Amino acid sequence: MIGLSTYAYLWRWSQQNPEPMSLEQMLEDTRELGVELFQICDYPPLQTMTSGELIRIKDAADDLGLTLELGTRGIAPEHLLKYLDLAEQLGSSLVRSMVKVGDGEPAVTEAPWLLADVVQEFGRRGVALGLETYEQIPTADLVRIVEAVGDESLGIVLDPGNCVAALETPNDVIDRTAPYVNNLHVKDFAFSRRDGWVGFTYAGAPLGQGLLDYDHMVAQVRPAERGLNQVIEHWLPWTDNIAETIRLEQQWTQHNVKFLRSKAA
């Protein structure tokens, strides 16, 4: 299933927007684009919503025919169990998280035993947990964590563009993680020379116009065959003003939805 994420609406719900979109408005826009999945990912207001507010979000998604997924960061058991509760309340069958480094987070070496009991509880409640690929933890270490836990409720959220900052090539990340992937974050990315040819900027690009080898990713991961969702995100840099940035964000979202549909045809 094709999905959209809060990261596809980042500028539209940000405080830079004088009229930031509400979560309900993002859900409505997702439905207007003909998309059936929305991932509420790294969206701080979710954690302070009352039971009534959560019910309102769930009812809005149900009325629109949308499936919800959730995303957070960190592997502290109490935090993940809080998101498991949120997932149950919102009808989400997947929570994406990340093995954070520093800031009081558990050491990476502690991850397997910290996750073991938590993942079993996720499994008992029918919710999958996916740990995302990104630059703070080598992909080989992330794979070792998933293998050490050895529970089918734990997998990897593949976002190959994240790991370039650690000098891992996207296709290597795809190949290493493919058997363990339970969710895909789909965004394109590219390098461009900075003014004066002093260094590079690494930023997002519309799908099919950057360095993501989408066909290779699909061939390795086989999302359609395995029933995995593909969630659209953006790395859209700030432009000269919020109006232009929002216009581009809308354009990229529409383009990327069409791109994935054309690949599925």
N, C-alpha and C positions, 0 to 999 in steps of 0.2 A: 504494500500500500504506500502511496505517496503521501507525505505529510509536510506540514510547515511547523516551524519552531518560533518561539519568541525571538530567536536570533534573526529571523527573517523580517522582524518588525522592530528591530532594536532602536532605530532612530525615531520611529513613530510612537513608541511608548516611553521614550526617554524624556527627561526633564528639559532637554534642549527644545523640544517641541512645545510651543505655547499651549497647544491643546492635545496633550498626550492621549493616545488610545488606551481605552480600558481593555481588560482581558476579554470581556464580552464582545467588544468591538473587533478584537483580533479574531475571535471565533467566528463572528459573522462574516468578516472579510474572507476568511479561509473557506467558508461554505460557498460564498459568492464565486470563488475561483474554482469551485467544483472539487475541492480537496476534502478528504474524509477523515484526516488525522491531524491533531494538533499536539505538539510537545511543549508543555510549559516548562521551560528549561532555564535555570539560574534566574528565576523571577522572584526577587525578595518578598514582594507583598504576599505571596502564597503562604509563607510561614506564619503570618500574623492574622490570617483570615479566621473569622469566627465560623462556627458550625453552620450558621445560617448563610454566610457568604459562600462557603464551600458547596452547600446544597444548591444555591443559586447558580454557581458555575456549572455544576453537574447537570442541573436541569436545562441550562442554556445549551450545553453540548448535546444532550440527548435530543432536545427539540430540533437542533440543527443536523442531527444525524452524524455527529462527530465522535470519533474515538479519541480519548486523551491519553497522553503519556507524560511522565514527570521527569525533571532533571535537577540534580543538585551537585554539590561537591563535598568530598571528604568521605572517610570510611569509619569514623567513630561510630560504634554500634548504636548508641542512643540516638544519634542524628539519623542514621539510616532507618532505624525503626520508626522514628517520627515520620519520615517520608513514606515508609510502608503503610502507616496509618492513613496518611494523606492519599496514597494511591488507592487504598480500599474505598475511601470516601468518594473519590472522583472516578472510580471505575477504571483506573489505569492498570494495565497488566505489565508495565515496565517502568523501572526507575533507572535513570542514567546517573552515574556518579563518577568521581575522579579520585585517584590516589594523590591527594595533595601532599606537598613537601613543605615542611616548616610550619610556622604560625601555630605551634602547639599541636599539630597533627601527629598521629602515631607514626613511628618509623616505618619505612617501606618493608623492612624485614619482619615487622609484626603483622603485616597485612593478612597473610594466610590464616593465622589462628584467630585474629580478630573477626575475620569475615566468616569463618566456618559456621558458627552458631547462627549468625545473622542470616546467612544465605539459606540455611535450613528453614528458618522462620519465613523467609520470602517464599520458598517453595511450598510450605504448608498452606500459605494464603494465595497461592497461584499467581505470584508476581515475580517477574524476572528482574535481576539486577545486572546492569551493564556498566563496566568500567571503561572510560574513554581513553583512547590513545592521545597523548599530548607530550609536550617537550620535557616536562619535569621528571618523567620516569621513562627509562629506556623501554622500548617495545618488548625486548626480550624479557625484561623483569616483569612487565605486565602479564605476559603469557605465562611466565613461571608461577605467578600468583594464582591465576585462574586454574592452571594445571594442579597446583598444590591443594587448592580447595576441593577440586574434583567434584563439583556439584553442577548438574545441568541447569540449575537456576541462575548460575553466574556465567556471564559471558563478557564480550568486549564490544563497546560501541566504537565502530571504526570511523575515524576522521583523519585520513592520511595527511592532510595538509598541516595539521598541528605539529607534527614531529620534525618538520624541516628545520626548525630553530635549533634542534639538537643534532643537526647534520645527518638525519635519517632520510633516505629517499622515500617518497610516497609509495612507490611500487614495492619496495622492501617491506614497508609497514603492512601493506595489503597482504603480501604473501605470508608473512609471519603470523598474522592474526586470523586469516580467512576461516580456519576450522572453528574458531571460537566466537565469531561475530554473531551478536543477537540484535543489532540495530546499526543503521548506517546514518551518519551525518554527511550530507552531500553538499559540498560547496567547492567551487573552483578557486584557483589562486594563481598568482603570477608575480614575477619580479619586474620592476621597472627601474631604470637609472634615475637617480636623484639629479637635481639641477647641478650643472657643472661636472657631471659624471663622477660625483664623489659618493660612492656607495650605492646601495639599492634600497628600494621600498618593496617589501613583501606584503601584498594585500590581496583582497578578493577580486574576482572577475566573474562575469556571467558564465554559467555552465557552457562548456564547449569552446570557450575563448581563452582558457588558461592552460595550466600544466597538469590538471587532474586527468589521468588516464582512466576515464569512466568505464570504457569498455573492458579494460583489464580488471578493474575492480569487480565489475559484475560477473565476469567470467570466473574469477577466483572465488567470490563469495556466494554466488548463485542465489540472490535474494528472492527471486520469484519462486524458485524451486523449494526454498526453505521457509517461505512465508515471512521474510524479514521486511520490516518497514524502512523506507528511505525518506529521511527527514531533511528538508531543505533548510540550510542556514546561509548567512552572508558574512563576509568580511568587507563591508562597504565602508571605505574611508570617508571622513568628513569632507564636504566640498566647501564652497564659499559661504553657504548659508543653509539654514535648516530646510527651507522650502525646496531647494534644489536637491538636497540630500534625500529628503522624503520622496521626491519625484523619482529619483534613481532607484531608491529602495523598492518602490512599487513596481517599477519597470523590471528590475532584476527578478523580483518574485514572480511576476507573470511569465517572464522569459524562462525561468528555471522550471516552473511547472510544465510549460509547453515542452521543454527539452526532455524532461523525464518521461512525459507521455509519449513523445515521439520515439524514444528508445524502447518503450514497452510495447509499442504497436507491432 
